[in-house]
Amino acid sequence: MSLNWREIDLVLEELPLEGSHIQEIRQPDFKNLYLFLYRPGGGYWLRVCTDNKAVRLHRTAYPPKKPKKPQRFAEFLKKRLAGARIREVEHVN
């Protein structure tokens, strides 16, 4: 089950993404990606789950376990995104 456009818009309204810095990226398995986002006032983990039965995008207070062997996609994102600031978030219809 995927998220519909209304659900994506609601999630983007709830999350304080704009102005956040991407400090850490972890991918414990092929279906989950975690980003640690920091902004003045505190930080939080953002979970992106692409499992066919449970697609989700939400904040979580608990960090994921570090994988024994990093996934290639996570390593790619670390090189490209770690330390970056999110200037704008837009849902493209």
DODO-524077 format. One record per atom (N, C-alpha, C): x negated, y negated, z; residue in three letters. Coordinates in pm, whole numbers, plus 32768, in hexadecimal, padded with zeros to 4 digits. Each point is the difference from the previous one (the first is absolute). Example, Ala and Ser with C-alpha at 12.3 -4.5 7.8 and 13.67 -1.06 7.14 Angstrom:
BEGIN
7AD98239830CAla80597F898000Ala7FA67F888000Ala80237F977FB8Ser7FAE7F898006Ser804D7F938049Ser
END
This chain:
BEGIN
7FAC80758000Met80547F8B8000Met7FA77F848000Met80197FA67FA6Ser7FB07F867FF9Ser804E7F8C803FSer7FBA7F948017Leu80417F888036Leu80427FB47F8ELeu80797FCD8019Asn80407FAE7F9AAsn7FD57F6F8011Asn80267FAA7FA6Trp7FD27F768000Trp802C7FB4807CTrp8076801E8033Arg80317FBB8079Arg7FAB80258079Arg7FDE807F800BGlu7FAD802E8070Glu7F747FC37FF9Glu7FC87FF97F89Ile7F7C7FC47FF0Ile80037F6D8026Ile80677FB87FD4Asp800D7F738024Asp800C7FED8097Asp804D80558043Leu800E7FF78091Leu7F7B80188048Leu7FB780627FD3Val7F7F801E803DVal7FA07F8A7FEEVal7FFC7FC87F89Leu7FA87F8F7FE6Leu80267F848050Leu80817FEF801BGlu802D7F8F8054Glu7FD580148091Glu8004807C8030Glu7FE0801D808DGlu7F6B7FF8801EGlu7FAE802D7FA4Leu7F708008801ALeu7FBB7F7A7FEBLeu7FAD7FD5805EPro7FB47F837FEEPro7F8280197FACPro801180167F80Leu7F8F80247FAALeu7FB07F877FD0Leu80447F947FDCGlu7FBB7F8D7FC8Glu7FA67FC1806AGlu7F847FEA7FDAGly7F9E7FC7805CGly7FB580678052Gly802680807FF4Ser7FBB806A804ASer7F7E80277FB9Ser7F9F802D804FHis7F8280327FCAHis800080998008His7FD2803F7F97Ile7FF580937FFEIle7F7A8023803EIle800380388078Gln7F84801C8047Gln7FD280907FF5Gln805E805D7FF4Glu7FD9808D7FFAGlu8063804C7FA8Glu7FCD80667FBDIle805280547FA8Ile7FE080918021Ile806A804E8018Arg7FEE808F801AArg8067804E7FAFArg7FD480737FD0Gln8058805B7FB7Gln7FEA808D8038Gln804F80278066Pro7FEB8081803FPro802280777FA6Pro80597FEB7F9DAsp802580697FA3Asp802D7FBF7F7DAsp802D80527FA1Phe80247FCC7F7DPhe80817FAF8000Phe805580128064Lys80837FC08000Lys800A7F86805ALys7F9A7FE2804EAsn80067F90805EAsn7F897FA47FF0Asn801C7F7F8008Leu7F997F9A7FFBLeu801F7F9D806FLeu7F9B7FDD804ETyr800F7FA2806ETyr7FA47F897FEATyr80387F888014Leu7FB27F857FF8Leu80097FBB8087Leu7F8E7FD88038Phe80057FB0807APhe7FFD7F6E7FD7Phe806C7FBA801FLeu80107F757FD9Leu7FF57FA9807DLeu7FB57F947FF4Tyr7FEF7FA48071Tyr80277F747FD6Tyr80457FBD8059Arg80227F747FEFArg7FFD7FC08089Arg7FF47F7D800APro7FFD7FC28084Pro8078802F8054Pro7FE3802D8076Gly806A80358057Gly7FF88097800FGly7FB080427FAEGly7FF08090800EGly7FFC804B7F7CGly7FE78080800CGly7FF680557F8BGly805E8076800BGly801280457F92Tyr805580767FFFTyr7FDA80597F8ATyr8025807E800ATrp7FEC80617F94Trp807C80007FA8Trp7FEB7FFE7F7ELeu806C800D7F9ELeu7FF3808A7FC1Leu806A804E800BArg7FFF80887FC6Arg804C80007F7DArg7FC180387F9AVal803F80157F7FVal800280967FE9Val8078803A8001Cys801080907FEECys804680197F7CCys7FC480557FACThr8039801C7F7CThr8035808E7FF4Thr801A80408072Asp803880877FFFAsp80897FFD7FBCAsp801A805C7FA5Asn807E80027FB6Asn807B80028059Asn7FF880418071Lys8074800E8058Lys800C7F908066Lys7F987FB18012Ala80027F9A8067Ala7FAA7F877FDBAla80277FBA7F97Val7FB77F897FD7Val80177F948069Val7F927FC18030Arg800E7F998066Arg7F947F977FEFArg801F7F8C8038Leu7FA47F908007Leu80247FB68080Leu7FAA800B8066His80237FC48081His7F867FE88058His80157FAF8069Arg7F997FE88064Arg7FF98077805DArg7F8980188034Thr7FF180678065Thr7F977FD18065Thr80168023807CAla7FA57FD5806AAla7F8A805E8010Ala800C80777FC8Tyr7F9A80668014Tyr7FA880107F85Tyr7F7E7FF78012Pro7FA880127F8CPro7FFB80927FD8Pro7FED801A7F7FPro7FF3808A7FD2Pro7F7780388026Pro7FF880818002Lys7F7E803F8017Lys7FA67FE87F88Lys7F817FF1801ALys7FA27FF07F92Lys7FEF80887FBCLys800980027F7CPro7FED80807FBAPro7F6F802F8008Pro7FEF80837FFDLys7F7780378003Lys7FB37FD67F84Lys804580067F8FLys7FC37FD67F82Lys805C7F967FC2Lys7FCE7F867FEAPro80557F967FC9Pro803480217F74Pro807B7FD77FE6Gln803B80117F7CGln7FC47F987FA1Gln7FF680217F82Arg7FC47FA57F9DArg804F7F7F7FF1Arg8085800C8004Phe80537F897FF0Phe7FE97F9F8075Phe7FF680348079Ala7FE67FAB8074Ala7F777FBC7FF4Ala7F9E80487FD0Glu7F7B7FC57FEEGlu80047F917F96Glu804B80167F95Phe80127F9A7F9APhe80407F83803APhe806B80138050Leu80447F8F803DLeu7FA67FB78063Leu7FB0804A804ALys7FA47FBF8060Lys7FA07FA37FB7Lys7FCC802D7F8FLys7FA27FAD7FB4Lys80447F847FC6Lys807E800E7FD7Arg80467F937FBDArg804F7FA5805DArg80388038806FLeu805F7FB48050Leu7FD47FDE808ELeu7FA5804C8039Ala7FDA7FE8808CAla7FCB7F73800FAla80367FB78060Gly7FD87F778018Gly80517F997FB4Gly8056802D7FA7Ala80507FA37FB0Ala80757FCA8051Ala80347F8F7FD4Arg80757FC3803EArg8075800B7F9FArg807480228035Ile807980097FADIle80397F737FF5Ile7FFF7FC97F89Arg80337F787FECArg80957FFF7FE6Arg803080647FB7Glu808D7FFF7FD9Glu802E80907FEAGlu807D80198020Val803C80837FE8Val807E7FEA7FAFVal800D804B7F93Glu80737FEF7FA9Glu803180897FD3Glu808280128003His803E807B7FCEHis80267FE87F6EHis7FBD80447FA7Val801D7FF27F71Val807080607FDDVal806C7FC77FCDAsn807680547FDEAsn7FE880517F83Asn
END
